[in-house]
Amino acid sequence: MNTARSYQPYYTYEDYLHWEGKWEIIEGTAYAMAPAPMPIHQNISSKIARVLEESLDSCKTCRAYLPVDWKISEDTIVQPDNLVLCYPPENSYITKAPALIFEVLSPSTAQKDEHLKFEIYEREGVLYYVIVNPNDRMARVYRLQDGRYVKALDATDELFQFDLKACVISFGFSRIWE
């Protein structure tokens, strides 16, 4: 038994509402989103947002968003870097799975994005999860198949078709590294 773990604080959405700064809670454990993302992280995230917006111009159902709170449960609230919703949000946070999520790795979030969030997004039914590594200039694209993520592509400059059922996004990965 891990004694230290049994004495860690347990947080919920009610606690989260009173905090300053950017935080995520995963299964009751708080994760600070500080320091602020590095310029390369912000630059790539902005380019992802632009490509998503342009790709969804003709789609009447799906919209691209920058970080918003996704309240999965009372003790799990995450903020994906970039996401696509194919339903209208009803609150100041979302409660249903996005169709597509991009997480841009940074040294302080890589472990969480590659493991904890991977498992959560898979469990919650996110159709596509893309983990973007700015240092390697590569994005790992995972597609949900039979409840499990299967790697669809290691993308550097490829064009990938995200079939979101309501819309199809033709995403040119070369555009995010420019």
Summary of the structure (lengths in Angstrom):
residues: 178
radius of gyration: 16.2
end to end distance: 48.7
largest distance: 54.4
contacts: 496
relative contact order: 0.15
helix: 25%
strand: 34%
